[in-house]
């Protein structure tokens, strides 16, 4: 693998890791908020679905 290809792959992975980190941070804050006021957590499944999709994308590149 040449340097440019390696750099592009690292950049691609980095972008998706950043997205995944963002989704997980949102999930963390959202869960803490919702659990304070409600017994049920609303859109947690949507956020988890996005996080899992990011993990799949990252896994394909490694």
N, C-alpha and C positions, 0 to 999 in steps of 0.2 A: 504494500500500500504506500503510495507516495505521500509526501507531506501535505499537499493541498487536499487530497482526498481525506486524509486523517483529520486535518483541521476542519473540513466541512462536516465530517461525521461528528466530531466533538461539538461543533457549533449547533448542529441539529439536536443532539442529545441535551445540550445545555438549555436550549430553548424549551424543550419539553419537560425537563426537570424543573425549570422555573415555573412553568404552568402548573405542574403537579404540586409543587410547594405552595403555590398560591391557592389552589383548590383545597389543599389540606388545611391551610391557615384559615380560610373562610369556613370550612367545616368545623374547625375547632372553636372559633368565635361564635358561629351560629349555634352550635350544640350547647355551648355554655349559656348563651342568651336564652335560648328556647327552654332549656331544662330549668332555668330559674323561674320562668313564668308559666310554663305548660308541662303537662305530663307527656304530651306527644310532640315529636319533632317533625315538622312539615316536609320540606324539600330535601331532606338529608340524602335521600336515595338518588336524586338528580346529581348532587355534588359528588357522591361516591361513584356514580357511573362515569362522570367526567374524569375523576382521578384514576379509575381503573383503565379507561381508554388511554390516558397519558402513559400509564405503566406499560400497556401493550405496545404503544408506539416506541417507547424507550427500549423495551426488550427486543424488538425487531432490529434495532440499530446496533445492539451490543454483540 
